[in-house]
Amino acid sequence: MSTSLAEITTKLTLIVLPMIIVAGILGNTLNIIILNRPNLRNHACSKYFLALASNNLIYSFFIVDYFLSNGFNINGVMVSNALCKVLQYIGSVCSFLSPYFIILASIDRFCASSPNATLRRFSNIVVAKYFVLIVVICSLLLYINTLISYELLDDGYGCTSRSKSIFNQVFLLTQSFLFAAVPPILMLIFGFLTIYNATRTRVLQKVTRSYRRTEGQLIRMLFFQVVIYILLNTPLCVLYLMLTIPSSFIPTSEFFIALTIAQIFFHLSYTTPFFLYILSARVYREELIHLISKICHLRQRAQVQPMPVAHHRNRTTGT
């Protein structure tokens, strides 16, 4: 039974992952372009969405390595010890950054909807840029041990961490909690606080109508993103904690099959923002339509070739 399930899981991975890769690369590229449009780039929350799209685009290329290693036994981390360390490090940092950019956007929406003027001042572009930089630096430092502990050896385990020291185990447990347990809790807390603020008071009366409309749509975009992130990532987070927390639990073949399926949902979460933005925000749809129409217009202009100057001169001379 487990063998047939494993075969089905492998075939499912080979079918679904290419679609996730294409959707992730195209969707996040379009997110970066559209979030830099004038109607969106002047909002602090858009900066967090822009950082999220950039991070998800990088991670989408790491899914290619996961697809090749699982489907065709072509693994980039097995090429050399240096590549083992670098790929594990960048992949870990990117997967860690994604939920925290969503948390930053949740905090921004909470501050923007707060009746407290001091908190509202934290919702601005300058603060957003500093917070993104701080989170990126902290994430790079948090996973710096990956460059030290991961080794590529010919012992059957490949590229992995073999250190059994107390420090390494505590550090791994800390990383696991910060990755799997903390983000959903913070998203839910600030999500409910934002909804409470939005229903209790109106703090955007002094700004223009279009700006207020975009701010409201950004809240809706974030709400859908938080819900989908929790739904798609909770299974992997639970399984990941089961493997990390010291216990008498012994993983079975069925457990690893469930882990593979949970990883597919996890990879899917890096492609969903583009589709969620289309469904939840009219301003995003308008900017996307405007971008597509502009591209089509440029293509039409490129197809209309002007008459060569030399040909025009020959016709004039003949006349």
DRENKOL-267887 format. One record per residue (C-alpha): residue number from 1; x, y, z. Coordinates in Angstrom, 2 decimals. Each point is the difference from the previous one (the first is absolute). Example, Ala and Ser with C-alpha at 12.3 -4.5 7.8 and 13.67 -1.06 7.14 Angstrom:
BEGIN
<node><num>1</num><x>12.30</x><y>-4.50</y><z>7.80</z></node>
<node><num>2</num><x>1.37</x><y>3.44</y><z>-0.66</z></node>
//
This chain:
BEGIN
<node><num>1</num><x>0.00</x><y>0.00</y><z>0.00</z></node>
<node><num>2</num><x>2.75</x><y>2.44</y><z>0.96</z></node>
<node><num>3</num><x>1.91</x><y>-0.88</y><z>-3.19</z></node>
<node><num>4</num><x>-2.98</x><y>0.89</y><z>-2.20</z></node>
<node><num>5</num><x>-0.53</x><y>3.21</y><z>1.95</z></node>
<node><num>6</num><x>3.66</x><y>0.88</y><z>-0.47</z></node>
<node><num>7</num><x>-0.30</x><y>-0.54</y><z>-3.76</z></node>
<node><num>8</num><x>-3.13</x><y>2.15</y><z>-0.17</z></node>
<node><num>9</num><x>1.74</x><y>2.72</y><z>2.02</z></node>
<node><num>10</num><x>3.02</x><y>-0.09</y><z>-2.33</z></node>
<node><num>11</num><x>-2.18</x><y>0.30</y><z>-3.10</z></node>
<node><num>12</num><x>-2.01</x><y>2.79</y><z>1.62</z></node>
<node><num>13</num><x>3.23</x><y>1.86</y><z>0.73</z></node>
<node><num>14</num><x>1.14</x><y>-0.31</y><z>-3.62</z></node>
<node><num>15</num><x>-3.33</x><y>1.37</y><z>-1.25</z></node>
<node><num>16</num><x>-0.68</x><y>2.77</y><z>2.50</z></node>
<node><num>17</num><x>3.46</x><y>1.46</y><z>0.64</z></node>
<node><num>18</num><x>0.63</x><y>1.22</y><z>-3.59</z></node>
<node><num>19</num><x>-3.31</x><y>1.91</y><z>0.12</z></node>
<node><num>20</num><x>0.96</x><y>1.46</y><z>3.39</z></node>
<node><num>21</num><x>3.40</x><y>1.06</y><z>-1.37</z></node>
<node><num>22</num><x>-1.44</x><y>1.72</y><z>-3.09</z></node>
<node><num>23</num><x>-2.78</x><y>1.69</y><z>2.00</z></node>
<node><num>24</num><x>2.48</x><y>1.09</y><z>2.67</z></node>
<node><num>25</num><x>2.48</x><y>1.57</y><z>-2.41</z></node>
<node><num>26</num><x>-2.60</x><y>1.73</y><z>-2.20</z></node>
<node><num>27</num><x>-2.33</x><y>1.00</y><z>2.84</z></node>
<node><num>28</num><x>2.69</x><y>1.46</y><z>2.25</z></node>
<node><num>29</num><x>1.63</x><y>1.82</y><z>-2.92</z></node>
<node><num>30</num><x>-3.34</x><y>1.62</y><z>-0.81</z></node>
<node><num>31</num><x>-0.47</x><y>0.83</y><z>3.69</z></node>
<node><num>32</num><x>3.34</x><y>1.85</y><z>0.04</z></node>
<node><num>33</num><x>-0.94</x><y>1.98</y><z>-3.11</z></node>
<node><num>34</num><x>-3.55</x><y>0.87</y><z>1.09</z></node>
<node><num>35</num><x>0.89</x><y>0.86</y><z>3.60</z></node>
<node><num>36</num><x>2.44</x><y>2.58</y><z>-1.40</z></node>
<node><num>37</num><x>-2.82</x><y>1.73</y><z>-1.90</z></node>
<node><num>38</num><x>-0.89</x><y>3.55</y><z>1.18</z></node>
<node><num>39</num><x>-3.36</x><y>-0.98</y><z>1.51</z></node>
<node><num>40</num><x>1.62</x><y>-2.56</y><z>2.32</z></node>
<node><num>41</num><x>3.62</x><y>0.93</y><z>0.62</z></node>
<node><num>42</num><x>-0.87</x><y>2.97</y><z>2.24</z></node>
<node><num>43</num><x>-1.51</x><y>-2.28</y><z>2.67</z></node>
<node><num>44</num><x>2.12</x><y>-1.46</y><z>2.78</z></node>
<node><num>45</num><x>-1.75</x><y>-3.36</y><z>-0.16</z></node>
<node><num>46</num><x>0.95</x><y>-0.31</y><z>-3.66</z></node>
<node><num>47</num><x>3.67</x><y>0.07</y><z>1.00</z></node>
<node><num>48</num><x>-0.51</x><y>-3.10</y><z>2.13</z></node>
<node><num>49</num><x>-1.90</x><y>-1.68</y><z>-2.85</z></node>
<node><num>50</num><x>2.83</x><y>0.98</y><z>-2.34</z></node>
<node><num>51</num><x>2.59</x><y>-1.54</y><z>2.33</z></node>
<node><num>52</num><x>-2.18</x><y>-3.11</y><z>0.24</z></node>
<node><num>53</num><x>-0.25</x><y>-0.29</y><z>-3.80</z></node>
<node><num>54</num><x>3.77</x><y>0.41</y><z>-0.42</z></node>
<node><num>55</num><x>0.68</x><y>-2.65</y><z>2.63</z></node>
<node><num>56</num><x>-2.59</x><y>-2.39</y><z>-1.48</z></node>
<node><num>57</num><x>1.51</x><y>0.45</y><z>-3.46</z></node>
<node><num>58</num><x>3.42</x><y>-1.06</y><z>1.31</z></node>
<node><num>59</num><x>-1.53</x><y>-2.97</y><z>1.81</z></node>
<node><num>60</num><x>-1.85</x><y>-1.08</y><z>-3.16</z></node>
<node><num>61</num><x>3.38</x><y>-0.77</y><z>-1.56</z></node>
<node><num>62</num><x>0.85</x><y>-2.18</y><z>3.01</z></node>
<node><num>63</num><x>-3.15</x><y>-2.01</y><z>-0.68</z></node>
<node><num>64</num><x>1.62</x><y>-0.88</y><z>-3.34</z></node>
<node><num>65</num><x>2.83</x><y>-1.68</y><z>1.92</z></node>
<node><num>66</num><x>-2.52</x><y>-1.84</y><z>2.18</z></node>
<node><num>67</num><x>-1.86</x><y>-1.18</y><z>-3.11</z></node>
<node><num>68</num><x>3.17</x><y>-1.23</y><z>-1.72</z></node>
<node><num>69</num><x>1.26</x><y>-1.78</y><z>3.10</z></node>
<node><num>70</num><x>-3.29</x><y>-1.82</y><z>0.64</z></node>
<node><num>71</num><x>-0.99</x><y>-0.74</y><z>-3.58</z></node>
<node><num>72</num><x>3.30</x><y>-0.49</y><z>-1.81</z></node>
<node><num>73</num><x>2.55</x><y>-0.50</y><z>2.79</z></node>
<node><num>74</num><x>1.84</x><y>3.18</y><z>-1.04</z></node>
<node><num>75</num><x>0.87</x><y>1.78</y><z>3.24</z></node>
<node><num>76</num><x>1.90</x><y>3.27</y><z>0.02</z></node>
<node><num>77</num><x>1.11</x><y>-0.37</y><z>3.63</z></node>
<node><num>78</num><x>1.79</x><y>-3.24</y><z>-0.91</z></node>
<node><num>79</num><x>2.37</x><y>1.71</y><z>-2.46</z></node>
<node><num>80</num><x>2.49</x><y>1.34</y><z>2.54</z></node>
<node><num>81</num><x>0.31</x><y>0.78</y><z>3.69</z></node>
<node><num>82</num><x>-0.02</x><y>3.76</y><z>-0.65</z></node>
<node><num>83</num><x>-3.18</x><y>-0.23</y><z>-2.09</z></node>
<node><num>84</num><x>-1.56</x><y>-2.19</y><z>2.70</z></node>
<node><num>85</num><x>0.55</x><y>2.73</y><z>2.60</z></node>
<node><num>86</num><x>-1.02</x><y>2.94</y><z>-2.20</z></node>
<node><num>87</num><x>-3.19</x><y>-1.55</y><z>-1.40</z></node>
<node><num>88</num><x>-1.15</x><y>-1.22</y><z>3.41</z></node>
<node><num>89</num><x>0.71</x><y>3.42</y><z>1.49</z></node>
<node><num>90</num><x>-1.81</x><y>2.06</y><z>-2.66</z></node>
<node><num>91</num><x>-2.93</x><y>-2.44</y><z>-0.15</z></node>
<node><num>92</num><x>-0.43</x><y>0.06</y><z>3.79</z></node>
<node><num>93</num><x>0.16</x><y>3.80</y><z>0.15</z></node>
<node><num>94</num><x>-2.54</x><y>0.44</y><z>-2.83</z></node>
<node><num>95</num><x>-2.47</x><y>-2.45</y><z>1.52</z></node>
<node><num>96</num><x>0.38</x><y>1.76</y><z>3.36</z></node>
<node><num>97</num><x>-0.42</x><y>3.53</y><z>-1.39</z></node>
<node><num>98</num><x>-3.30</x><y>-0.55</y><z>-1.80</z></node>
<node><num>99</num><x>-2.28</x><y>-0.30</y><z>3.07</z></node>
<node><num>100</num><x>1.75</x><y>2.86</y><z>1.77</z></node>
<node><num>101</num><x>-0.62</x><y>2.37</y><z>-2.90</z></node>
<node><num>102</num><x>-3.69</x><y>-0.90</y><z>0.35</z></node>
<node><num>103</num><x>0.28</x><y>0.71</y><z>3.74</z></node>
<node><num>104</num><x>1.54</x><y>3.40</y><z>-0.73</z></node>
<node><num>105</num><x>-2.88</x><y>0.76</y><z>-2.36</z></node>
<node><num>106</num><x>-2.46</x><y>-1.06</y><z>2.73</z></node>
<node><num>107</num><x>1.68</x><y>2.32</y><z>2.50</z></node>
<node><num>108</num><x>-0.08</x><y>2.82</y><z>-2.56</z></node>
<node><num>109</num><x>-3.74</x><y>-0.46</y><z>-0.57</z></node>
<node><num>110</num><x>-0.56</x><y>-0.04</y><z>3.77</z></node>
<node><num>111</num><x>1.91</x><y>3.27</y><z>0.37</z></node>
<node><num>112</num><x>-1.71</x><y>1.61</y><z>-2.99</z></node>
<node><num>113</num><x>-3.46</x><y>-0.82</y><z>1.36</z></node>
<node><num>114</num><x>0.79</x><y>0.98</y><z>3.60</z></node>
<node><num>115</num><x>-1.74</x><y>3.00</y><z>1.60</z></node>
<node><num>116</num><x>3.32</x><y>0.79</y><z>1.69</z></node>
<node><num>117</num><x>1.87</x><y>2.64</y><z>-2.02</z></node>
<node><num>118</num><x>3.37</x><y>-1.22</y><z>1.29</z></node>
<node><num>119</num><x>-0.62</x><y>-3.51</y><z>-1.33</z></node>
<node><num>120</num><x>-1.25</x><y>1.34</y><z>-3.33</z></node>
<node><num>121</num><x>3.33</x><y>1.75</y><z>-0.53</z></node>
<node><num>122</num><x>1.68</x><y>-3.42</y><z>-0.19</z></node>
<node><num>123</num><x>-1.97</x><y>-0.70</y><z>-3.19</z></node>
<node><num>124</num><x>2.21</x><y>1.83</y><z>-2.47</z></node>
<node><num>125</num><x>2.40</x><y>-0.92</y><z>-2.78</z></node>
<node><num>126</num><x>3.21</x><y>0.94</y><z>1.83</z></node>
<node><num>127</num><x>-0.86</x><y>-2.18</y><z>3.01</z></node>
<node><num>128</num><x>-0.97</x><y>-2.84</y><z>-2.34</z></node>
<node><num>129</num><x>3.39</x><y>0.08</y><z>-1.73</z></node>
<node><num>130</num><x>1.83</x><y>-0.05</y><z>3.37</z></node>
<node><num>131</num><x>-2.12</x><y>-2.87</y><z>1.32</z></node>
<node><num>132</num><x>0.58</x><y>-2.06</y><z>-3.16</z></node>
<node><num>133</num><x>3.74</x><y>0.58</y><z>0.30</z></node>
<node><num>134</num><x>0.03</x><y>-0.93</y><z>3.70</z></node>
<node><num>135</num><x>-1.95</x><y>-3.23</y><z>-0.58</z></node>
<node><num>136</num><x>2.28</x><y>-1.01</y><z>-2.88</z></node>
<node><num>137</num><x>3.15</x><y>0.61</y><z>2.08</z></node>
<node><num>138</num><x>-1.41</x><y>-1.90</y><z>3.01</z></node>
<node><num>139</num><x>-0.96</x><y>-2.94</y><z>-2.24</z></node>
<node><num>140</num><x>3.45</x><y>-0.11</y><z>-1.58</z></node>
<node><num>141</num><x>1.58</x><y>-0.07</y><z>3.46</z></node>
<node><num>142</num><x>-2.46</x><y>-2.54</y><z>1.38</z></node>
<node><num>143</num><x>0.91</x><y>-2.59</y><z>-2.63</z></node>
<node><num>144</num><x>3.72</x><y>0.73</y><z>-0.12</z></node>
<node><num>145</num><x>0.61</x><y>-3.30</y><z>1.80</z></node>
<node><num>146</num><x>-1.17</x><y>-1.78</y><z>-3.17</z></node>
<node><num>147</num><x>3.24</x><y>1.04</y><z>-1.70</z></node>
<node><num>148</num><x>1.91</x><y>-1.70</y><z>2.79</z></node>
<node><num>149</num><x>-2.00</x><y>-3.06</y><z>0.99</z></node>
<node><num>150</num><x>-1.07</x><y>-1.30</y><z>-3.43</z></node>
<node><num>151</num><x>2.49</x><y>-2.32</y><z>-1.67</z></node>
<node><num>152</num><x>0.01</x><y>-2.11</y><z>-3.15</z></node>
<node><num>153</num><x>1.49</x><y>-3.38</y><z>0.84</z></node>
<node><num>154</num><x>-0.05</x><y>-3.39</y><z>-1.69</z></node>
<node><num>155</num><x>-1.70</x><y>-1.81</y><z>2.87</z></node>
<node><num>156</num><x>-3.47</x><y>-0.53</y><z>-1.46</z></node>
<node><num>157</num><x>-1.54</x><y>3.13</y><z>1.56</z></node>
<node><num>158</num><x>1.22</x><y>2.48</y><z>-2.60</z></node>
<node><num>159</num><x>-0.24</x><y>3.71</y><z>0.81</z></node>
<node><num>160</num><x>-1.21</x><y>0.31</y><z>3.56</z></node>
<node><num>161</num><x>0.93</x><y>1.17</y><z>3.50</z></node>
<node><num>162</num><x>1.69</x><y>-2.72</y><z>2.04</z></node>
<node><num>163</num><x>0.76</x><y>1.96</y><z>3.15</z></node>
<node><num>164</num><x>-1.61</x><y>-1.48</y><z>3.14</z></node>
<node><num>165</num><x>1.18</x><y>2.66</y><z>2.43</z></node>
<node><num>166</num><x>-2.41</x><y>1.54</y><z>2.52</z></node>
<node><num>167</num><x>0.54</x><y>3.44</y><z>-1.54</z></node>
<node><num>168</num><x>-0.92</x><y>-1.22</y><z>-3.48</z></node>
<node><num>169</num><x>-3.11</x><y>-1.81</y><z>1.24</z></node>
<node><num>170</num><x>-1.23</x><y>3.03</y><z>1.97</z></node>
<node><num>171</num><x>0.73</x><y>2.25</y><z>-2.96</z></node>
<node><num>172</num><x>-1.89</x><y>-2.31</y><z>-2.36</z></node>
<node><num>173</num><x>-2.95</x><y>-0.12</y><z>2.39</z></node>
<node><num>174</num><x>-0.03</x><y>3.81</y><z>0.19</z></node>
<node><num>175</num><x>0.03</x><y>0.29</y><z>-3.78</z></node>
<node><num>176</num><x>-2.84</x><y>-2.52</y><z>-0.24</z></node>
<node><num>177</num><x>-2.22</x><y>1.92</y><z>2.42</z></node>
<node><num>178</num><x>0.75</x><y>3.33</y><z>-1.69</z></node>
<node><num>179</num><x>-0.84</x><y>-1.53</y><z>-3.38</z></node>
<node><num>180</num><x>-2.93</x><y>-2.29</y><z>0.80</z></node>
<node><num>181</num><x>-1.72</x><y>1.28</y><z>3.14</z></node>
<node><num>182</num><x>0.55</x><y>3.75</y><z>0.32</z></node>
<node><num>183</num><x>-1.15</x><y>1.29</y><z>-3.46</z></node>
<node><num>184</num><x>-3.58</x><y>-1.41</y><z>0.04</z></node>
<node><num>185</num><x>-0.55</x><y>1.30</y><z>3.54</z></node>
<node><num>186</num><x>1.23</x><y>3.51</y><z>-0.84</z></node>
<node><num>187</num><x>-2.00</x><y>0.08</y><z>-3.25</z></node>
<node><num>188</num><x>-3.19</x><y>-0.92</y><z>1.83</z></node>
<node><num>189</num><x>0.61</x><y>2.51</y><z>2.82</z></node>
<node><num>190</num><x>0.65</x><y>3.00</y><z>-2.26</z></node>
<node><num>191</num><x>-2.64</x><y>-1.13</y><z>-2.46</z></node>
<node><num>192</num><x>-2.72</x><y>0.05</y><z>2.67</z></node>
<node><num>193</num><x>1.32</x><y>3.30</y><z>1.39</z></node>
<node><num>194</num><x>-0.17</x><y>1.56</y><z>-3.47</z></node>
<node><num>195</num><x>-3.57</x><y>-1.20</y><z>-0.49</z></node>
<node><num>196</num><x>-0.89</x><y>1.39</y><z>3.44</z></node>
<node><num>197</num><x>1.52</x><y>3.39</y><z>-0.83</z></node>
<node><num>198</num><x>-1.67</x><y>0.12</y><z>-3.41</z></node>
<node><num>199</num><x>-3.45</x><y>-0.64</y><z>1.48</z></node>
<node><num>200</num><x>0.48</x><y>2.31</y><z>2.98</z></node>
<node><num>201</num><x>1.23</x><y>3.20</y><z>-1.57</z></node>
<node><num>202</num><x>0.79</x><y>1.74</y><z>-3.28</z></node>
<node><num>203</num><x>3.44</x><y>1.57</y><z>-0.04</z></node>
<node><num>204</num><x>0.42</x><y>0.74</y><z>-3.72</z></node>
<node><num>205</num><x>-2.50</x><y>2.84</y><z>-0.37</z></node>
<node><num>206</num><x>2.66</x><y>2.65</y><z>-0.60</z></node>
<node><num>207</num><x>1.53</x><y>-1.73</y><z>-3.02</z></node>
<node><num>208</num><x>-1.31</x><y>-0.14</y><z>-3.55</z></node>
<node><num>209</num><x>-2.75</x><y>-2.41</y><z>-0.97</z></node>
<node><num>210</num><x>2.21</x><y>-2.01</y><z>-2.39</z></node>
<node><num>211</num><x>2.72</x><y>-0.36</y><z>2.63</z></node>
<node><num>212</num><x>-2.56</x><y>-1.16</y><z>2.57</z></node>
<node><num>213</num><x>-1.44</x><y>-2.50</y><z>-2.47</z></node>
<node><num>214</num><x>3.45</x><y>-1.45</y><z>-0.72</z></node>
<node><num>215</num><x>0.76</x><y>-0.27</y><z>3.73</z></node>
<node><num>216</num><x>-3.20</x><y>-1.97</y><z>0.52</z></node>
<node><num>217</num><x>0.81</x><y>-2.32</y><z>-2.89</z></node>
<node><num>218</num><x>3.49</x><y>-0.59</y><z>1.39</z></node>
<node><num>219</num><x>-1.61</x><y>-1.19</y><z>3.23</z></node>
<node><num>220</num><x>-2.17</x><y>-2.40</y><z>-2.01</z></node>
<node><num>221</num><x>3.03</x><y>-1.25</y><z>-1.94</z></node>
<node><num>222</num><x>1.84</x><y>-0.65</y><z>3.26</z></node>
<node><num>223</num><x>-2.98</x><y>-1.73</y><z>1.62</z></node>
<node><num>224</num><x>-0.30</x><y>-2.55</y><z>-2.82</z></node>
<node><num>225</num><x>3.75</x><y>-0.53</y><z>0.01</z></node>
<node><num>226</num><x>0.10</x><y>-0.73</y><z>3.74</z></node>
<node><num>227</num><x>-2.87</x><y>-2.49</y><z>-0.26</z></node>
<node><num>228</num><x>1.53</x><y>-1.87</y><z>-2.95</z></node>
<node><num>229</num><x>3.46</x><y>0.00</y><z>1.56</z></node>
<node><num>230</num><x>-1.29</x><y>-1.59</y><z>3.21</z></node>
<node><num>231</num><x>-2.03</x><y>-2.61</y><z>-1.90</z></node>
<node><num>232</num><x>2.86</x><y>-1.01</y><z>-2.32</z></node>
<node><num>233</num><x>2.86</x><y>0.12</y><z>2.51</z></node>
<node><num>234</num><x>-1.51</x><y>-1.37</y><z>3.21</z></node>
<node><num>235</num><x>0.33</x><y>-3.69</y><z>-1.05</z></node>
<node><num>236</num><x>3.72</x><y>0.33</y><z>-0.72</z></node>
<node><num>237</num><x>0.58</x><y>2.06</y><z>3.15</z></node>
<node><num>238</num><x>-1.64</x><y>-2.68</y><z>2.15</z></node>
<node><num>239</num><x>1.99</x><y>-2.81</y><z>-1.63</z></node>
<node><num>240</num><x>3.19</x><y>2.05</y><z>0.21</z></node>
<node><num>241</num><x>-0.47</x><y>0.56</y><z>3.73</z></node>
<node><num>242</num><x>-0.68</x><y>-3.71</y><z>0.48</z></node>
<node><num>243</num><x>3.39</x><y>-0.77</y><z>-1.53</z></node>
<node><num>244</num><x>1.84</x><y>2.75</y><z>1.88</z></node>
<node><num>245</num><x>-1.38</x><y>-0.19</y><z>3.55</z></node>
<node><num>246</num><x>1.80</x><y>-2.72</y><z>1.99</z></node>
<node><num>247</num><x>-2.43</x><y>-2.88</y><z>0.60</z></node>
<node><num>248</num><x>-0.42</x><y>-3.75</y><z>-0.40</z></node>
<node><num>249</num><x>-1.74</x><y>0.49</y><z>-3.35</z></node>
<node><num>250</num><x>1.42</x><y>-2.21</y><z>-2.78</z></node>
<node><num>251</num><x>-0.85</x><y>1.14</y><z>-3.57</z></node>
<node><num>252</num><x>-1.61</x><y>-2.62</y><z>-2.23</z></node>
<node><num>253</num><x>-0.26</x><y>-0.25</y><z>-3.78</z></node>
<node><num>254</num><x>-3.54</x><y>1.41</y><z>0.19</z></node>
<node><num>255</num><x>1.36</x><y>2.97</y><z>1.94</z></node>
<node><num>256</num><x>2.53</x><y>0.82</y><z>-2.73</z></node>
<node><num>257</num><x>-2.71</x><y>-0.32</y><z>-2.66</z></node>
<node><num>258</num><x>-2.09</x><y>2.51</y><z>1.95</z></node>
<node><num>259</num><x>3.11</x><y>2.18</y><z>0.32</z></node>
<node><num>260</num><x>0.48</x><y>-0.02</y><z>-3.78</z></node>
<node><num>261</num><x>-3.62</x><y>1.03</y><z>-0.59</z></node>
<node><num>262</num><x>0.31</x><y>2.73</y><z>2.65</z></node>
<node><num>263</num><x>3.12</x><y>1.30</y><z>-1.78</z></node>
<node><num>264</num><x>-2.00</x><y>0.32</y><z>-3.23</z></node>
<node><num>265</num><x>-2.56</x><y>2.18</y><z>1.80</z></node>
<node><num>266</num><x>2.88</x><y>1.96</y><z>1.54</z></node>
<node><num>267</num><x>1.51</x><y>0.67</y><z>-3.44</z></node>
<node><num>268</num><x>-3.45</x><y>0.97</y><z>-1.27</z></node>
<node><num>269</num><x>-0.21</x><y>2.79</y><z>2.59</z></node>
<node><num>270</num><x>2.82</x><y>1.83</y><z>-1.84</z></node>
<node><num>271</num><x>-2.12</x><y>0.27</y><z>-3.16</z></node>
<node><num>272</num><x>-3.40</x><y>0.96</y><z>1.44</z></node>
<node><num>273</num><x>0.50</x><y>3.76</y><z>0.69</z></node>
<node><num>274</num><x>-0.41</x><y>0.93</y><z>-3.68</z></node>
<node><num>275</num><x>-3.36</x><y>-1.77</y><z>-0.29</z></node>
<node><num>276</num><x>-1.17</x><y>1.26</y><z>3.40</z></node>
<node><num>277</num><x>0.79</x><y>3.59</y><z>-0.99</z></node>
<node><num>278</num><x>-2.04</x><y>-0.39</y><z>-3.21</z></node>
<node><num>279</num><x>-2.98</x><y>-1.42</y><z>1.89</z></node>
<node><num>280</num><x>0.04</x><y>2.41</y><z>2.93</z></node>
<node><num>281</num><x>1.10</x><y>3.41</y><z>-1.31</z></node>
<node><num>282</num><x>-1.56</x><y>2.02</y><z>-2.79</z></node>
<node><num>283</num><x>2.96</x><y>2.40</y><z>-0.12</z></node>
<node><num>284</num><x>2.33</x><y>-2.96</y><z>-0.68</z></node>
<node><num>285</num><x>-2.25</x><y>-1.27</y><z>-2.81</z></node>
<node><num>286</num><x>-0.11</x><y>3.47</y><z>-1.55</z></node>
<node><num>287</num><x>3.77</x><y>0.31</y><z>0.09</z></node>
<node><num>288</num><x>0.40</x><y>-3.48</y><z>-1.50</z></node>
<node><num>289</num><x>-2.42</x><y>0.80</y><z>-2.85</z></node>
<node><num>290</num><x>1.79</x><y>3.29</y><z>-0.60</z></node>
<node><num>291</num><x>3.36</x><y>-1.80</y><z>-0.13</z></node>
<node><num>292</num><x>-1.29</x><y>-2.63</y><z>-2.45</z></node>
<node><num>293</num><x>-1.60</x><y>2.63</y><z>-2.25</z></node>
<node><num>294</num><x>3.23</x><y>2.00</y><z>0.02</z></node>
<node><num>295</num><x>2.00</x><y>-3.07</y><z>-1.03</z></node>
<node><num>296</num><x>-2.48</x><y>-0.78</y><z>-2.80</z></node>
<node><num>297</num><x>0.17</x><y>3.60</y><z>-1.20</z></node>
<node><num>298</num><x>3.81</x><y>-0.12</y><z>-0.10</z></node>
<node><num>299</num><x>-0.10</x><y>-3.26</y><z>-1.97</z></node>
<node><num>300</num><x>-2.41</x><y>1.51</y><z>-2.53</z></node>
<node><num>301</num><x>2.28</x><y>3.00</y><z>-0.45</z></node>
<node><num>302</num><x>2.99</x><y>-2.28</y><z>-0.47</z></node>
<node><num>303</num><x>-1.81</x><y>-1.99</y><z>-2.70</z></node>
<node><num>304</num><x>-0.76</x><y>3.15</y><z>-2.03</z></node>
<node><num>305</num><x>3.35</x><y>0.53</y><z>-1.67</z></node>
<node><num>306</num><x>0.63</x><y>3.42</y><z>-1.62</z></node>
<node><num>307</num><x>0.97</x><y>0.15</y><z>-3.70</z></node>
<node><num>308</num><x>3.81</x><y>-0.12</y><z>-0.39</z></node>
<node><num>309</num><x>1.56</x><y>3.37</y><z>-0.81</z></node>
<node><num>310</num><x>2.04</x><y>-1.40</y><z>-2.90</z></node>
<node><num>311</num><x>-3.12</x><y>-1.48</y><z>-1.64</z></node>
<node><num>312</num><x>-1.81</x><y>3.32</y><z>0.38</z></node>
<node><num>313</num><x>2.92</x><y>1.83</y><z>-1.68</z></node>
<node><num>314</num><x>0.04</x><y>-2.45</y><z>-2.93</z></node>
<node><num>315</num><x>-3.70</x><y>0.56</y><z>-0.59</z></node>
<node><num>316</num><x>0.51</x><y>3.79</y><z>0.11</z></node>
<node><num>317</num><x>2.91</x><y>-0.20</y><z>-2.50</z></node>
<node><num>318</num><x>-2.00</x><y>-2.18</y><z>-2.37</z></node>
<node><num>319</num><x>-2.83</x><y>2.48</y><z>0.02</z></node>
//
